[in-house]
Amino acid sequence: GGRRMITKPARQHAGVVDHVRDGPLQLRPHDRSDQGDHVAVRSGRGVREPLHDAADPAHLREIASFTYPGAGYTHSAWPDSSGRHLYVCDEQNGQPLRVFDIARLDQPVLDDVLSPNPQSIVHNPCVLGDALYLASYTEGVRALDLSDPAHPAEFGFADSYPGPSGGYAGVWGVCPYYPSGTVIASDMQSGL
């Protein structure tokens, strides 16, 4: 039990959190994102967004935690390249992407909410430079411009699912990190 962190020396990130004991509850994170010595770990089991200090990987310490009105299932999030804005997704039909200014960790500010379709599920954000990529299930991959990180603007999309909007079909994950510039989407019905 307890905390376990595995660091990857080749990366300039704090490390990969394997599991975290949060009080009496053992959390098995869905994902994590990091910015310098701070790491956001999401278990996908609640309505709060915890942020941790990971300067010492052996002693991961929660430094802030917040929730927000309408929180449904705080599932995945990713910071922009500055670490000031956090893009939060609740994996439920009709829940929008939420953009928080986290310059003050004790008082995050909701800057914006957006969704490609009110019936869609916004899922698993990934930031690469000034672009935010979303796996939006039945709405496909969405690409948003972060020139104004508080107010992302969609500049492209690719939809691989021919069925109706809503539900857990279509694009489940997206990865924009290949050196070639290729963006790969994982569609649950048709593959990569």
C-alpha positions as CSV (number, residue, x, y, z in Angstrom):
1,G,0.0,0.0,0.0
2,G,0.9,3.6,0.2
3,R,2.6,5.7,-2.5
4,R,4.9,4.5,-5.2
5,M,6.4,6.6,-7.9
6,I,8.6,5.5,-10.8
7,T,10.7,8.2,-12.3
8,K,11.8,8.3,-15.9
9,P,15.2,10.0,-16.0
10,A,15.1,10.6,-19.8
11,R,12.1,12.8,-19.4
12,Q,12.0,16.2,-17.6
13,H,8.8,15.3,-15.8
14,A,8.4,14.4,-12.1
15,G,7.6,10.8,-12.9
16,V,4.8,8.3,-13.2
17,V,2.5,7.8,-10.3
18,D,1.6,4.1,-9.9
19,H,-0.8,4.5,-7.0
20,V,-1.5,6.9,-4.2
21,R,-3.1,6.3,-0.8
22,D,-5.4,9.3,-0.2
23,G,-6.5,9.0,3.5
24,P,-8.4,5.8,3.9
25,L,-9.0,5.4,0.1
26,Q,-6.5,3.8,-2.2
27,L,-6.5,5.6,-5.5
28,R,-5.4,3.9,-8.7
29,P,-4.8,6.8,-11.0
30,H,-6.4,6.9,-14.5
31,D,-3.8,9.4,-15.6
32,R,-1.4,12.0,-14.4
33,S,0.1,15.2,-15.9
34,D,3.0,17.1,-14.7
35,Q,4.6,20.5,-14.9
36,G,8.0,20.9,-13.3
37,D,7.7,19.6,-9.7
38,H,3.9,19.6,-9.7
39,V,1.8,16.6,-10.8
40,A,-2.0,16.3,-11.1
41,V,-3.2,12.8,-10.4
42,R,-6.7,11.7,-11.3
43,S,-8.3,8.5,-10.1
44,G,-11.4,8.9,-12.2
45,R,-13.5,8.2,-9.1
46,G,-14.5,11.5,-7.7
47,V,-15.4,15.1,-8.2
48,R,-12.2,16.7,-7.1
49,E,-9.0,17.6,-8.9
50,P,-5.9,16.9,-6.7
51,L,-2.5,18.6,-7.4
52,H,0.7,17.2,-5.8
53,D,4.2,18.3,-5.2
54,A,6.5,15.7,-6.6
55,A,9.9,17.3,-6.0
56,D,10.7,14.3,-3.9
57,P,9.2,11.3,-5.6
58,A,9.4,9.2,-2.5
59,H,7.2,11.7,-0.6
60,L,4.5,12.8,-2.9
61,R,2.5,15.5,-1.1
62,E,-0.9,16.9,-2.0
63,I,-0.7,20.7,-2.2
64,A,-4.2,21.6,-3.4
65,S,-7.5,20.0,-4.3
66,F,-10.6,21.6,-5.7
67,T,-14.0,20.8,-7.1
68,Y,-16.4,22.9,-9.2
69,P,-20.1,23.4,-9.7
70,G,-21.6,20.7,-11.9
71,A,-18.7,18.3,-11.4
72,G,-19.8,14.9,-12.5
73,Y,-16.8,12.6,-12.7
74,T,-13.5,14.3,-12.6
75,H,-11.7,11.9,-14.9
76,S,-8.8,13.5,-16.8
77,A,-6.9,16.8,-17.0
78,W,-3.8,18.3,-18.5
79,P,-2.0,21.6,-17.9
80,D,-1.0,24.0,-20.7
81,S,2.8,24.4,-21.3
82,S,3.0,27.3,-18.8
83,G,1.3,25.3,-16.0
84,R,-1.1,28.2,-15.4
85,H,-4.2,26.7,-17.1
86,L,-5.7,23.2,-16.5
87,Y,-8.0,21.5,-19.0
88,V,-10.4,19.2,-17.1
89,C,-12.7,16.6,-18.5
90,D,-15.6,14.8,-16.8
91,E,-16.2,11.5,-18.7
92,Q,-20.0,11.9,-18.9
93,N,-22.5,12.8,-21.7
94,G,-23.1,16.5,-21.8
95,Q,-20.1,17.5,-19.5
96,P,-18.0,20.2,-21.2
97,L,-14.3,20.7,-21.2
98,R,-13.5,23.1,-18.3
99,V,-10.6,25.5,-18.4
100,F,-9.2,26.6,-15.0
101,D,-6.7,29.2,-14.2
102,I,-4.6,27.6,-11.5
103,A,-2.1,30.4,-10.9
104,R,-3.4,30.4,-7.4
105,L,-3.7,26.8,-6.4
106,D,-5.8,27.7,-3.4
107,Q,-8.4,29.5,-5.6
108,P,-8.6,28.1,-9.1
109,V,-10.8,30.2,-11.5
110,L,-13.0,28.7,-14.1
111,D,-12.2,30.6,-17.3
112,D,-14.2,28.8,-19.9
113,V,-16.3,25.8,-20.8
114,L,-16.8,24.2,-24.2
115,S,-18.0,21.1,-26.0
116,P,-18.2,20.1,-29.6
117,N,-21.8,18.8,-29.0
118,P,-24.0,19.0,-25.9
119,Q,-24.5,15.2,-26.1
120,S,-20.8,14.3,-26.4
121,I,-18.3,13.1,-23.9
122,V,-15.1,15.2,-23.7
123,H,-12.2,12.9,-22.7
124,N,-8.5,12.6,-22.1
125,P,-7.0,16.0,-23.0
126,C,-3.3,16.2,-24.2
127,V,-1.3,19.4,-24.7
128,L,1.5,19.7,-27.3
129,G,2.9,23.2,-27.6
130,D,0.0,25.6,-28.4
131,A,-2.4,22.8,-29.2
132,L,-4.9,20.8,-27.1
133,Y,-6.1,17.5,-28.4
134,L,-9.3,15.8,-27.0
135,A,-10.6,12.3,-27.5
136,S,-14.3,13.0,-27.7
137,Y,-15.7,9.5,-28.3
138,T,-18.5,9.9,-30.9
139,E,-17.3,13.3,-31.8
140,G,-13.8,12.0,-32.8
141,V,-10.5,13.8,-32.2
142,R,-10.8,17.6,-31.6
143,A,-7.8,19.9,-32.0
144,L,-7.9,23.3,-30.2
145,D,-5.6,26.3,-30.5
146,L,-4.2,27.5,-27.2
147,S,-2.9,30.9,-28.4
148,D,-5.3,32.2,-25.8
149,P,-4.9,29.3,-23.2
150,A,-7.9,30.6,-21.2
151,H,-10.2,30.3,-24.2
152,P,-9.2,27.4,-26.6
153,A,-10.6,27.6,-30.1
154,E,-11.1,24.5,-32.3
155,F,-9.1,24.5,-35.4
156,G,-9.6,20.9,-36.6
157,F,-11.2,17.6,-36.0
158,A,-11.4,14.0,-37.4
159,D,-14.4,11.9,-36.7
160,S,-14.1,8.2,-37.2
161,Y,-17.4,7.1,-35.7
162,P,-20.4,7.0,-38.1
163,G,-23.1,6.5,-35.4
164,P,-25.1,9.0,-33.3
165,S,-23.6,11.4,-30.8
166,G,-23.3,10.5,-27.1
167,G,-22.2,7.4,-25.4
168,Y,-18.9,5.4,-25.1
169,A,-18.2,4.6,-28.7
170,G,-15.6,6.1,-31.1
171,V,-12.4,7.8,-30.1
172,W,-11.3,6.8,-26.6
173,G,-7.7,8.1,-26.7
174,V,-5.4,10.4,-28.7
175,C,-1.6,10.7,-28.8
176,P,0.0,13.7,-30.6
177,Y,3.5,13.1,-29.3
178,Y,5.2,11.2,-32.2
179,P,8.4,13.0,-33.6
180,S,6.8,12.6,-37.1
181,G,4.0,15.0,-36.1
182,T,1.5,12.1,-36.6
183,V,-1.5,12.2,-34.3
184,I,-2.9,8.8,-33.5
185,A,-6.4,8.2,-32.3
186,S,-7.7,5.0,-30.7
187,D,-11.2,4.3,-31.9
188,M,-12.9,1.5,-30.0
189,Q,-14.8,0.2,-33.0
190,S,-12.2,0.6,-35.8
191,G,-8.8,0.6,-34.1
192,L,-6.0,3.1,-34.6
